Amino acid sequence: MPLRIVINGERLFFPDAQPFIDENGRTQTPARFIGEELGATVTWDGAAQKAIFVKDSKKLILYIGKKEYELDGKKLQMDTAAIIHEDRTLCQLDM
């Protein structure tokens, strides 16, 4: 059964890369698509391999291949690393 992601009562339909459950049992989701659906501005820094999400005064930075992420300058950790899959940044949904 395909995974479903719902934001504000509306189901999201992903145009390309789809969410999936990784080998750690964590849901990996297309980060840019969800961020933009939530109203964030999303940028990609290919040299540093990081995705930056900004909404209002909040800033989230995901690092590819790392469990560590930053939220408003505070370093936190997910259970699994953010990855690139099908040319998209995916991260653990329940971080």
Short mmCIF file of the C-alpha atoms (twelve columns), coordinates in Angstrom:
data_MODEL
# 
_entry.id   MODEL 
# 
loop_
_atom_site.group_PDB 
_atom_site.id 
_atom_site.type_symbol 
_atom_site.label_atom_id 
_atom_site.label_alt_id 
_atom_site.label_comp_id 
_atom_site.label_asym_id 
_atom_site.label_seq_id 
_atom_site.Cartn_x 
_atom_site.Cartn_y 
_atom_site.Cartn_z 
_atom_site.pdbx_PDB_model_num 
ATOM 1  C CA . MET A 1  0.000  0.000  0.000  1 
ATOM 2  C CA . PRO A 2  1.493  3.383  -0.950 1 
ATOM 3  C CA . LEU A 3  2.324  5.834  1.819  1 
ATOM 4  C CA . ARG A 4  0.051  8.824  2.169  1 
ATOM 5  C CA . ILE A 5  1.112  12.236 3.456  1 
ATOM 6  C CA . VAL A 6  -1.607 14.682 4.546  1 
ATOM 7  C CA . ILE A 7  -1.092 18.405 5.217  1 
ATOM 8  C CA . ASN A 8  -3.958 20.544 6.524  1 
ATOM 9  C CA . GLY A 9  -6.402 17.758 5.714  1 
ATOM 10 C CA . GLU A 10 -5.280 17.488 2.081  1 
ATOM 11 C CA . ARG A 11 -3.461 14.464 0.702  1 
ATOM 12 C CA . LEU A 12 -0.222 15.283 -1.105 1 
ATOM 13 C CA . PHE A 13 0.433  13.712 -4.480 1 
ATOM 14 C CA . PHE A 14 4.139  13.667 -5.231 1 
ATOM 15 C CA . PRO A 15 5.035  14.497 -8.842 1 
ATOM 16 C CA . ASP A 16 8.140  12.302 -9.008 1 
ATOM 17 C CA . ALA A 17 10.116 10.745 -6.101 1 
ATOM 18 C CA . GLN A 18 7.756  8.965  -3.706 1 
ATOM 19 C CA . PRO A 19 7.969  8.495  0.077  1 
ATOM 20 C CA . PHE A 20 9.196  5.089  1.215  1 
ATOM 21 C CA . ILE A 21 10.158 3.246  4.378  1 
ATOM 22 C CA . ASP A 22 13.930 2.802  4.625  1 
ATOM 23 C CA . GLU A 23 15.937 -0.113 6.042  1 
ATOM 24 C CA . ASN A 24 15.714 1.505  9.520  1 
ATOM 25 C CA . GLY A 25 11.904 1.494  9.417  1 
ATOM 26 C CA . ARG A 26 11.776 5.278  8.965  1 
ATOM 27 C CA . THR A 27 9.602  7.085  6.436  1 
ATOM 28 C CA . GLN A 28 11.771 8.986  3.948  1 
ATOM 29 C CA . THR A 29 9.910  11.815 2.215  1 
ATOM 30 C CA . PRO A 30 10.736 14.290 -0.582 1 
ATOM 31 C CA . ALA A 31 11.844 17.247 1.521  1 
ATOM 32 C CA . ARG A 32 11.552 20.133 -0.965 1 
ATOM 33 C CA . PHE A 33 8.034  19.222 -2.017 1 
ATOM 34 C CA . ILE A 34 6.757  19.019 1.558  1 
ATOM 35 C CA . GLY A 35 8.640  22.161 2.597  1 
ATOM 36 C CA . GLU A 36 7.139  24.167 -0.248 1 
ATOM 37 C CA . GLU A 37 3.665  22.791 0.486  1 
ATOM 38 C CA . LEU A 38 4.106  24.115 4.035  1 
ATOM 39 C CA . GLY A 39 5.052  27.548 2.672  1 
ATOM 40 C CA . ALA A 40 8.824  27.406 3.142  1 
ATOM 41 C CA . THR A 41 11.395 28.776 0.722  1 
ATOM 42 C CA . VAL A 42 13.763 25.937 -0.135 1 
ATOM 43 C CA . THR A 43 17.299 26.265 -1.495 1 
ATOM 44 C CA . TRP A 44 19.952 23.683 -2.329 1 
ATOM 45 C CA . ASP A 45 23.682 24.098 -1.710 1 
ATOM 46 C CA . GLY A 46 25.256 21.424 -3.898 1 
ATOM 47 C CA . ALA A 47 28.825 22.161 -2.795 1 
ATOM 48 C CA . ALA A 48 27.932 21.635 0.875  1 
ATOM 49 C CA . GLN A 49 25.317 18.929 0.125  1 
ATOM 50 C CA . LYS A 50 22.642 20.605 2.218  1 
ATOM 51 C CA . ALA A 51 19.041 21.724 1.794  1 
ATOM 52 C CA . ILE A 52 17.906 24.928 3.513  1 
ATOM 53 C CA . PHE A 53 14.269 25.603 4.426  1 
ATOM 54 C CA . VAL A 54 13.133 29.041 5.608  1 
ATOM 55 C CA . LYS A 55 9.637  29.981 6.732  1 
ATOM 56 C CA . ASP A 56 9.007  33.179 8.646  1 
ATOM 57 C CA . SER A 57 11.679 33.243 11.368 1 
ATOM 58 C CA . LYS A 58 12.339 29.471 11.251 1 
ATOM 59 C CA . LYS A 59 15.337 27.928 9.468  1 
ATOM 60 C CA . LEU A 60 15.948 24.197 8.947  1 
ATOM 61 C CA . ILE A 61 19.115 22.779 7.395  1 
ATOM 62 C CA . LEU A 62 19.338 19.134 6.286  1 
ATOM 63 C CA . TYR A 63 22.737 17.619 5.508  1 
ATOM 64 C CA . ILE A 64 22.888 14.788 2.990  1 
ATOM 65 C CA . GLY A 65 24.389 11.620 4.427  1 
ATOM 66 C CA . LYS A 66 24.134 12.885 8.003  1 
ATOM 67 C CA . LYS A 67 21.687 12.233 10.806 1 
ATOM 68 C CA . GLU A 68 22.434 15.705 12.171 1 
ATOM 69 C CA . TYR A 69 20.294 18.684 11.153 1 
ATOM 70 C CA . GLU A 70 19.936 22.247 12.363 1 
ATOM 71 C CA . LEU A 71 16.758 23.982 13.448 1 
ATOM 72 C CA . ASP A 72 17.167 27.681 14.185 1 
ATOM 73 C CA . GLY A 73 20.888 27.179 14.823 1 
ATOM 74 C CA . LYS A 74 20.388 24.287 17.244 1 
ATOM 75 C CA . LYS A 75 21.984 20.974 16.241 1 
ATOM 76 C CA . LEU A 76 19.608 18.022 16.504 1 
ATOM 77 C CA . GLN A 77 19.635 14.446 15.264 1 
ATOM 78 C CA . MET A 78 17.313 12.134 13.348 1 
ATOM 79 C CA . ASP A 79 17.355 8.338  13.620 1 
ATOM 80 C CA . THR A 80 18.490 8.043  9.998  1 
ATOM 81 C CA . ALA A 81 20.446 10.222 7.561  1 
ATOM 82 C CA . ALA A 82 18.963 12.488 4.907  1 
ATOM 83 C CA . ILE A 83 19.605 11.003 1.461  1 
ATOM 84 C CA . ILE A 84 19.429 11.730 -2.231 1 
ATOM 85 C CA . HIS A 85 17.086 9.325  -4.015 1 
ATOM 86 C CA . GLU A 86 15.887 9.742  -7.600 1 
ATOM 87 C CA . ASP A 87 17.657 13.149 -7.706 1 
ATOM 88 C CA . ARG A 88 15.649 14.399 -4.715 1 
ATOM 89 C CA . THR A 89 16.552 15.140 -1.106 1 
ATOM 90 C CA . LEU A 90 14.624 12.837 1.184  1 
ATOM 91 C CA . CYS A 91 14.557 12.898 4.955  1 
ATOM 92 C CA . GLN A 92 12.915 11.197 7.873  1 
ATOM 93 C CA . LEU A 93 9.399  12.529 8.236  1 
ATOM 94 C CA . ASP A 94 9.127  12.136 11.994 1 
ATOM 95 C CA . MET A 95 12.208 14.072 13.057 1 
# 
